[in-house]
Amino acid sequence: MILDKLHLMLRVTDQLMENLITEVMERDSKADFTKRRGEEKGLYLKKLVKDINGTGITFNVWKKMRTVREMACMIGQVWWGQTKRS
């Protein structure tokens, strides 16, 4: 495999963006913990998205809805809403 400068920079940029988004989401999580019901949450991520979009780049982050398969990874095997015990 031959790495050229463009692909190397894209890989580095991708990793930096992933780290930045993770850091912002962690910061939001800590800040949102103390907020009351009805208060706006996720302000750091909203600001990041707004700033990136302000540069002319279309960018958005969305929360993936949990599926049965993902829930199975978190709480054991789940089949049609019931936990299967081994």
GUVEXDREN-155264 format. One record per residue (C-alpha): x, y, z. Coordinates in nm, 2 decimals. Example, Ala and Ser with C-alpha at 12.3 -4.5 7.8 and 13.67 -1.06 7.14 Angstrom:
% residues 2
(node (1.23,-0.45,0.78));
(node (1.37,-0.11,0.71));
% end
This chain:
% residues 86
(node (0.00,0.00,0.00));
(node (0.14,0.34,-0.10));
(node (0.05,0.63,0.12));
(node (0.06,0.97,-0.03));
(node (0.04,1.30,0.15));
(node (-0.33,1.37,0.07));
(node (-0.45,1.03,0.21));
(node (-0.23,1.06,0.51));
(node (-0.36,1.41,0.59));
(node (-0.72,1.28,0.54));
(node (-0.66,1.00,0.78));
(node (-0.51,1.24,1.04));
(node (-0.79,1.49,0.99));
(node (-1.05,1.22,1.03));
(node (-0.90,1.11,1.36));
(node (-0.88,1.46,1.49));
(node (-1.24,1.53,1.40));
(node (-1.35,1.21,1.58));
(node (-1.15,1.32,1.89));
(node (-1.29,1.67,1.88));
(node (-1.65,1.55,1.85));
(node (-1.60,1.30,2.13));
(node (-1.45,1.56,2.35));
(node (-1.74,1.80,2.28));
(node (-2.00,1.53,2.35));
(node (-1.83,1.44,2.68));
(node (-1.83,1.81,2.78));
(node (-2.20,1.84,2.69));
(node (-2.27,1.53,2.90));
(node (-2.10,1.68,3.21));
(node (-2.27,2.02,3.16));
(node (-2.61,1.87,3.09));
(node (-2.61,1.65,3.40));
(node (-2.68,1.95,3.62));
(node (-2.94,2.11,3.40));
(node (-3.31,2.10,3.49));
(node (-3.58,1.95,3.27));
(node (-3.67,2.19,2.99));
(node (-3.33,2.36,2.98));
(node (-3.15,2.34,2.65));
(node (-2.89,2.07,2.63));
(node (-2.61,1.98,2.40));
(node (-2.49,2.35,2.37));
(node (-2.13,2.27,2.30));
(node (-2.21,2.03,2.01));
(node (-2.46,2.27,1.87));
(node (-2.20,2.55,1.87));
(node (-1.94,2.32,1.70));
(node (-2.19,2.22,1.43));
(node (-2.28,2.59,1.38));
(node (-1.92,2.70,1.36));
(node (-1.83,2.42,1.11));
(node (-2.14,2.51,0.89));
(node (-2.03,2.87,0.91));
(node (-1.72,2.78,0.71));
(node (-1.94,2.67,0.42));
(node (-1.90,2.30,0.50));
(node (-2.23,2.10,0.54));
(node (-2.19,1.91,0.87));
(node (-2.43,1.75,1.12));
(node (-2.41,1.50,1.40));
(node (-2.71,1.27,1.49));
(node (-2.77,1.03,1.76));
(node (-2.83,0.68,1.63));
(node (-3.14,0.52,1.77));
(node (-3.09,0.20,1.96));
(node (-3.19,-0.12,1.79));
(node (-3.26,-0.46,1.94));
(node (-2.92,-0.57,1.81));
(node (-2.74,-0.27,1.99));
(node (-2.94,-0.33,2.30));
(node (-2.83,-0.69,2.29));
(node (-2.47,-0.58,2.31));
(node (-2.54,-0.36,2.61));
(node (-2.76,-0.58,2.83));
(node (-2.72,-0.93,2.71));
(node (-2.92,-1.11,2.44));
(node (-3.26,-0.95,2.38));
(node (-3.52,-1.12,2.16));
(node (-3.85,-0.94,2.09));
(node (-3.82,-0.73,2.40));
(node (-3.74,-1.02,2.64));
(node (-3.41,-1.11,2.78));
(node (-3.28,-1.46,2.68));
(node (-3.10,-1.62,2.97));
(node (-2.82,-1.87,2.91));
% end
